[in-house]
Amino acid sequence: MSDQPPEGKALVKEVCRRIRLARSYWDAHNNAACRGEREKALALYNTLTKEQKDQIPQTLRVWLRYRSEKYFGAHQTPPGNKGRSAKGRKR
């Protein structure tokens, strides 16, 4: 396998593969792995031209851009932090 990034149809295929892999991690409740794959897929997706983006199935594009953003967006607490305080908990 070469160290060069994929181009053309191979790039589109790789983006689809990474989105599907992220979705499978999501379905398995493996959020850390899902977050990593989603970030890789998004980075590759952002390098595509408009014509190449149109080749990605709509369900994959929607999941990548909107649904997963709800859970993994910048507004969320980063992984590894205990985002909740002890306030309001019964003792």
N, C-alpha and C positions, 0 to 999 in steps of 0.2 A: 504494500500500500504506500502511496507517495505522500509527501508532506504538504503538497500543494492543495489549496482548497478547491472543492468541486466548482465546475462552471456549467452554464447552460442547463440542459435537462437534468444533468447529474446533481446540480445545486438544488433544483426544484424537488427532485426526488429525495435528497438528503433532508431538506426542510420538512417535507411530509413525514419522513421516517422519524425525525426527532419529535415532531408534534405528537405523532401516534404513540411514541415511547413515553413522552411526558403524560399523555392521557392515561396510558396503562398504569403508570406509577400513581397517578391521581386516583384511579379506580381502586388501586390496592392500598390506598391511604398512606402511601410512602411520600409524604410531603417534601422532605429534604431532597430526595432524588428527583421528584417532579419539578421542584423549583430550579434545580440545576439544568435539567434537560430543557425546560421552558426557556430559560435564559439563553441557552445555546441556540435553540430554535429561533427565538426572537432576534438574536444577533444576526443569524443567517438570513432570516426573513427580511430584515431591514436592508440587506444588500441587494435584494431582488428588484428588477425593473417592474413597472406596472403590468406589463404583459406577462412576466413570469409569475407575479402575484396572482393574476387571474387564473393561472394553471393549478393553483393550490385549491383543493376542494373547499367549498364554502364552509362546511361544518368545521373543518380544521382551522380555517382563518378566524371564524367566530370564536372558537374555543381559545385560541392563542391570544387574540387581541382583547376580548371582552370578558368572557366568563372567568378565565384564569386571572385576569387583572384584578378582579374583585377580591381574590384571595391572596395573590402574590404581589400586588402593587406596592409602590413606594410608601403608601399611607399605612401599610400594615406593620406591626411590630416585627423587627427582624428575628430570624431564628436564633435560638440559644438564650434569649432573654425571657425572664419570667415577667410577662407583660401585665400581669394582674397583681394588684396589691392585696394585702390581708384585710383591707377595710370592708366592712359589711359582712364578713364571714362570722358564722356562729362558732362559739368556742365550747 
